[in-house]
Amino acid sequence: MKTKIKTLCLIMIAILFSIISCNKDDSDDNDGSLQFPSGWSSMDSGIDKILLGVDFIDSKNGWAVGQDGTILHTTDAGRTWSKQTSGTVEWLSGVHFIDKNKGWISGWGGKILHTTNGGDTWTEQTSGTSSSLYGVFFINSLKGWIVGDQGIVLNTTDAGNTWNTQNSTTSNKLNSISFINSNAGWIVGVYGTIIHTTDGGNTWADQQSGFTNSFNSVCFTDNNTGWVVACAGRIFHTTQGGENLYDQSSGTSKYLFGVSFFDGNIGWAVGNDGTIVHTIDAGSTWTEQISQTTNHLKSVCFINKDVGWAVGHNGTILHTENGGDI
């Protein structure tokens, strides 16, 4: 009997040692790093360049743009990306598509690129400026706006065949633009600049923000409701069409560069060191999400309350199908 018990104990010790050894091997394979559950997945972009803008028109088809004329395209939600030929080495800042075929890209050195075939070919449009361009927004296949350095606001009503300069009332660098229809839009920029139009940009009016640093991105969901993100984790919210901006508590001190809202309640903001914050109550509370990266994130795009993408430094592309929740 004693021999049987001794044999059983030796078997149990051997099994325990085997389990410990396996766990040690797994730990070595992971370089000792901790893996945290996340609602965001990293997509292989195939590049290590900085990506500044991203836009999707449905759950499959999207584009990302950035450093040295980079344009990436996916037709499978970002699982695979292919490079498109931009014809430029200028940095490309913003991208906006209105369907699977028609899109525009804004870039440094006054670059405006346009495609009518999903990016198989890109054609340069005449911007009439050498100023760097950043935010781009189209309300339909003909009418759009692009903003940039020195307070420049460009507008087209013929898909970009001609671009006209609008009087922005400022010479400050303008970073981002959001329209909710063909008339009502907002633009934000450095030194707390926020301007608003109710006539498609024929006239722009200053709105007082009380902020002196850079506004980096703006998103409005209707005539009254919008958000602006800035440095040091600052998020501002308005329910009065920008007439009054209220500081919200984001829960982070990181610079924020991109913001996307699906409706008047559900939104995301992204920024430095892989920061992603999320709200389901219009920003009354913001919750930080686990991004699984420390790379700076520059832009974010959601097509509904669940499906979205974020892009940034070192070719980073993140994707979620559950709103970023674990």
N, C-alpha and C positions, 0 to 999 in steps of 0.2 A: 504493500500500500504506500509506504513512504517513498519507494522508488517511483511509483506512478505520479505522486504529487510533485516530486522533484522534477520529473520529466515535463509535466504540465507547466510548471513555473518557468522552466528554461524556454519552452515554446513561446509563452506569453512575453518573456523578456525579448526574445528574438523578434517577435512581431512588432513590439513597441520600438525597438531599435530601428527596424526597417521603416516604420512610419516617420520617425524623427529624421532619418537619413533622406527620405524622399522630400520632406518639407524643406530640409536644408538645401537640397539640389534645386528645388523650385525657387527658393530665395536667391540663390546664386544666379539663376537664369534671369531674374528680374533686377539684378544689380542692387539688391537691397532696397529698392524703391517701393513705396506704398501705393497700392492701386485703390482709388476711391470710386465708388459708384457715381455715375454721372448720366444725366439725360442728354448730354451732348457727345457726339462721336466725331473723331478726327477723320477727315477725308484726305486722300493722297492727291495733292495738286500736281506733283511731279516737278515742282520748282521750289526755289528758296528765296524768291524775290518778295518784296513788300506788295501786298494787295490792298488797295485803297477803297475799292467800291465793289458792290455785289448787287445783282438784281435777278429775280426769278419771276416768270410770268405764270407759272403753274408749278405743280409738285415735281416736275421732271426737268424742265428747261430753264437754264440759267447761265449767267455770265459773270465773270469776275475780272477786274482790271487793276493795273498798278504800274509798278516800276518798269522803266525802260521799254515802254510800249506794250507791256504784257496784256494779252486778252486770252482768257480761258473760257471754254464753253463745255457744258454738260447737257446730256439728254436723258440722264438716268439718276437725277436727284443729287448728283455730286459724287456718285461712287467712282466714276471715271471722268477725267477732264482732258480735253484736247486743246492744243494751242491754235489760236487763229492769228492770221497775219494782219498786223495793224498798219504796217508801212511807216512806222515812226519809232524813234527811241525816246521820245518825250514821255515823261511820266503821265499816266492816265488816271484821272482822279475820280470821275463819276460815270455811271452807266445807267441808262433807263431804256427799257423796252416796253412797247405797248401791245405787242403780240409776239408770236414765235419768229416772225420775220423782221419786223421793223424796230430798229433801236438806234440810240445815239450815245456817244461817249465824249466827255469833256476832258481836256488835258492841259498840261503846261504849255507855254509858248503859244497860246491861242488856238490849240488844236481842238477841232470838232470832227469826229468821225461818224459816219452814218452807214447803215446796212439795210437792205430790203430783202435779204435772204438768210437771216439768222446768223450773219457773221461769216458766211463762206467767203464773202468779199466785203471789204470796208473801203468807203470812199471819203476822202477828206473834203469837208465843206469850208467855204470861205467865211471866217469869223469876223474879219476886219480888224482884228486886234492881235498884238503879240503878248498881251497880258495873260498870265496863267489863269486857267479856268478850272472850277471845282465842281459845284453842284449843278446837276441837270435834272429837269423835270418836264415831262410831256403830259398833257391832259388828253390828247387824242393823236391821231396820226399826222396832223398838220401843225398843231399849236404847241409850242414849248418855250422854255426859258433856260438860260445858262448864266451862272454868276461866277465872279472871280475877283482878281486883284483890282485895286484902285476903284472899288465901288462899281465895277462894270456889271451891267445887266443886259443880256442879249435876249431878243425875242424873235421868234419866227412864226409865221402863219401859213407857211407853205412847205413844211417838213424839213426846213433848213436850206432850201435852195437859196433863200436870202435871209440874212440875220441883220436885225436892226437894233441899235443901242437905245435903251430906255434910260430916262433920268432917274437915277436911284436916290438922289439927294445926299449921297455920301461918297467920300473917297476912300473909305475903309475897305480892307479886304473882306469879301463876302464868301462864306464857306458853304452854305447849304440853303436849299429852297424847297418849299412845300406848297402845293396848290390843292384845293379841294374841288374846284370847278374852273371853268374858263375865265372867271373874273377874280375870285378871291384867293390870294396867296400871301405868303410870308417868306422873308429872307433874313438870315442871321449871319453875323460876322464878328470880327474882332472888336474889342473895346465895348462889348455889350450891345453891339448894333443889332437892332431889329426894325425892319421896315415892312409895311403892309400895303396891299393894293386891293381895291374893290372893283377895278375896271380893267383887269388883265394886264396891268402894268403901265397903262397910259399915264397914270400918276402913282407915285409911291410916297407914303407918309411915314415919318419917324414915329416909333413907339418907344416910350421911355421905359428902360429896363431896370435902372438903378444898379447896373452891373458894369464893371469896368474891364473885365478880362474877356477872353475870347469865347463866344458862342460857337460851338463846333457843328451841331446838327439840329435840325428842327423837323417836327412831324405834327401836322394837324389832321384831325379826323372829321371835323365839321367847321362851320363858321365861327364857332366859339371856343372849341376845345383843342388845345395843343400843348406840346412839350418841347423844351430846348435843353440840350445837355452841354456841359462845359467842363472846365478844369476842376480839380480837387473834389471830384464826385458830385459836383453841383448839378441838380436837375430842377428846372423851373417849369411851372404849370400855369396855364391860363384857362379860364372858363368864360372869358370876356373878349375873345378874339385878339388877345395880345395887349389889350389896354392895361391890364394888370397882370404881373407875373409873380407867382408865389413860389418860394423856395421849398422844395420837398427834401425829406431826409432819405438819401439813397443808401445809407449804410456803408458807403465806401468813400475813401479820400483819393481814389485813383482818377486820373484824367479820363473823361468819357468823350468818345469821338463819334459814336453812332447811336441812333435811336429809331425804333420801329414800333408802331402801334397798330394792332389789328382792328381795334374799335376804340370806343371811348373809355375803356377800362383796362384792357389787356395789352401790355407792352413790354419791351426789353430795351436796355441800353448796354453798350459795350465800350471797353476802354483798355487802358494799360494793364500789363501783367495778366492778361487773360480774363479780365474782369467782365462778368455778365451779371446784371441785376434785372429782376423781373417783378412786375406788378400785375395784380388782377383787380385792383380797386382804384384805378386812375392815378396811382402814385401815392395814395395815402400811406401805403406801406410798400417798401421795396425789399425784395429778398435776393441775396446773392446766390447764384447758381454755380455749380462746379463745372468748369470748362475743360479741365484736364490739360491746360496749357498755361505757360507763363509768358507767351508771346503777346505783344500788344495787338489788340483787336481794333480795327479802324472803321468797320461798316457792318451793318446787320440788316437782314431782310426777312420778313415773315409774310407768308401768303394766307395764313389762317391762324387760329389760336394754337395750333400744334406744330406746324411745319415751318422751319426757318433755317437760315444759314448765317454765319458770321465769318469774316475774313480779316487777315492782318499780316503781321510780319512773318518772314521766313516761309512764305507760301502757305500760311495757316488757313485752312478752311474747316469750319465746324458745321455740323448738321444735327438737327433734332427733329424728331417726329412726335414728341410728346410735350412740346412747349418748354423743353429744357429741364423739366422736373425729373427727379430720380424715380 
